Amino acid sequence: NATDGEFDYSEGTKGGALYIDRKDITIDLNGNTINRGLTTADSDGHVFWLVGGAKLTINDSSDACGGKITGAYGSGNGGAFYVDYGKLYINGGEISGNKASKGAGIYGTNEDDTYVYINGGKVTGNTTVKINGGDIYGNVYGGAISTGTVGGSLLEQIAHQQEKIMKQNSVKLNVVGITDINGSVFDEEGID
């Protein structure tokens, strides 16, 4: 139930987390907040849990783009999102204020059929309780990265530190899209 711009997150199908199995679901935050509201760690403390090839798309069509997903507190891996054999698309909104051991914002298992695409929005201000990967942990496939001053520097940094990032944080950075004033290039397998 959504009332007064807040989603009442008191019931779910898997320990309180919204368990999505073999479904294709799109959620438009439309400036609203989904708040799990956990203040203590829970083994199923995620907001969303994707399995079985599920696909979840998060959009925020509000003018201010003020939608938010918050309040998760996983005692294990994964805060707001736990993605295990599924696809998560973040196109808008903010994922912040979540806690977990790893991947408090987004945790993607290192399985071959687990994909996280970030095309817009923000994943920031999430906290790990024990180890690295506060905002994001696992295989993440970002959306288009501009080749301007900031984007170009980021691409260069990714190229030079990709192996180190994988070893230290278990994060595989795979650039799948690049755009500039001349056009865009996209390859789901990755661009060298």
C-alpha positions in Angstrom: 0.0 0.0 0.0 1.2 3.5 -0.9 -0.1 6.3 1.3 1.1 9.9 1.5 4.1 9.2 -0.7 5.3 6.3 1.5 5.2 2.6 0.8 4.1 0.6 3.9 6.6 -2.2 3.8 5.3 -4.4 6.6 4.6 -7.6 4.7 6.4 -9.5 2.0 6.8 -13.1 0.8 10.3 -13.9 1.9 11.0 -12.6 5.4 9.6 -9.2 4.5 11.6 -8.7 1.3 9.7 -8.4 -1.9 10.6 -11.7 -3.5 10.5 -11.6 -7.3 10.8 -15.0 -9.0 10.5 -15.3 -12.8 8.6 -12.1 -13.2 9.1 -8.9 -15.2 8.2 -5.9 -13.0 8.6 -2.2 -13.5 8.2 0.2 -10.6 7.9 3.9 -11.1 8.8 5.6 -7.8 7.2 8.9 -9.1 8.9 10.8 -6.3 7.8 8.4 -3.6 9.8 6.5 -1.0 9.9 2.7 -0.5 11.2 2.4 3.1 11.8 -1.1 4.5 12.2 0.6 7.9 14.6 -1.9 9.5 16.7 -0.7 12.4 18.3 -4.0 13.3 19.9 -6.6 11.0 17.7 -9.3 9.5 18.7 -12.3 7.5 16.1 -11.3 4.8 16.6 -7.6 5.4 16.5 -6.7 1.7 13.9 -4.5 0.1 13.9 -6.5 -3.2 15.2 -10.1 -3.8 15.4 -11.2 -7.5 15.7 -14.9 -8.4 14.7 -17.3 -11.2 15.5 -15.0 -14.1 13.3 -12.2 -12.7 13.7 -8.7 -14.2 13.1 -5.5 -12.1 13.2 -2.0 -13.6 13.2 1.0 -11.3 12.2 4.3 -12.8 11.4 7.8 -11.3 9.2 9.9 -13.5 8.8 12.7 -11.0 10.0 16.2 -12.1 12.3 16.4 -9.1 13.4 12.7 -9.4 13.0 12.5 -5.6 12.0 8.8 -5.4 14.0 6.8 -2.9 14.6 3.2 -1.8 15.8 3.0 1.8 15.6 1.2 5.1 17.1 -2.2 4.3 19.3 -3.9 6.9 20.6 -7.2 5.8 22.7 -9.3 8.3 24.3 -11.0 5.3 24.8 -9.9 1.7 22.5 -7.4 0.1 20.6 -4.4 1.4 18.1 -2.7 -0.9 18.6 -5.2 -3.7 19.8 -8.8 -3.6 20.1 -10.0 -7.2 20.7 -13.8 -7.7 20.0 -15.0 -11.3 18.0 -12.0 -12.5 18.3 -8.6 -14.1 18.0 -5.2 -12.3 17.7 -2.0 -14.2 18.1 1.3 -12.3 16.9 4.2 -14.5 16.1 6.7 -11.8 15.6 7.4 -8.1 18.0 7.2 -5.2 19.1 4.1 -3.4 20.5 5.2 0.0 20.4 4.7 3.7 20.6 0.8 3.5 22.9 -1.5 5.5 24.3 -5.0 4.9 27.6 -7.0 5.2 28.3 -6.5 1.5 26.5 -4.5 -1.2 24.2 -2.5 1.1 22.7 -0.6 -1.9 22.9 -3.4 -4.5 24.3 -6.9 -4.2 24.7 -8.9 -7.3 25.9 -12.5 -7.0 28.8 -13.5 -9.2 26.6 -15.9 -11.2 26.6 -15.8 -15.0 23.0 -14.9 -15.2 23.0 -12.0 -12.8 23.1 -8.5 -14.3 22.8 -5.0 -12.8 22.4 -2.1 -15.2 22.6 1.4 -13.9 21.4 3.9 -16.5 20.4 6.7 -14.2 19.6 7.6 -10.6 21.9 7.5 -7.6 23.3 4.7 -5.5 25.0 6.5 -2.6 25.1 6.7 1.2 24.7 2.9 1.9 26.8 1.3 4.7 28.5 -2.0 5.0 28.6 -3.5 8.5 31.7 -5.7 8.0 33.5 -5.3 4.7 33.8 -3.5 1.4 31.0 -2.9 -1.2 28.9 -0.3 0.6 26.9 0.9 -2.3 27.4 -1.8 -4.9 28.9 -5.3 -4.8 29.1 -7.9 -7.6 28.7 -7.8 -11.4 27.5 -4.4 -12.4 27.0 -3.2 -16.0 26.7 0.6 -16.1 24.7 2.5 -18.6 26.2 4.9 -21.1 29.2 6.8 -19.7 29.9 10.1 -21.4 33.4 10.6 -22.9 33.6 14.2 -21.7 36.0 15.4 -19.0 34.4 13.5 -16.1 33.3 10.5 -18.1 36.6 10.2 -20.0 38.6 10.3 -16.7 36.3 7.7 -15.2 36.8 5.4 -18.3 40.6 5.8 -18.0 40.5 5.0 -14.3 38.4 1.9 -14.9 40.8 0.7 -17.6 43.8 1.1 -15.4 42.3 -0.2 -12.1 39.9 -2.9 -13.3 42.0 -5.8 -12.1 42.7 -4.2 -8.7 39.0 -3.3 -8.2 38.1 -7.0 -8.9 40.6 -8.3 -6.4 39.9 -5.9 -3.6 36.2 -5.5 -3.9 35.0 -8.4 -6.0 33.4 -5.9 -8.4 33.7 -6.6 -12.1 33.4 -3.3 -14.0 32.2 -3.9 -17.5 31.6 -0.7 -19.6 28.8 -1.6 -22.0 27.9 1.9 -23.3 29.8 5.1 -24.3 28.2 8.2 -25.6 29.5 11.6 -26.8 28.2 14.4 -29.1 28.9 12.2 -32.2 26.7 9.2 -31.0 26.7 6.2 -28.9 28.2 2.7 -28.8 26.5 -0.1 -26.8 27.6 -3.8 -26.4 26.1 -5.9 -23.6 29.3 -8.0 -23.6 31.5 -5.0 -22.9 33.5 -2.5 -24.8 37.3 -2.7 -24.7 
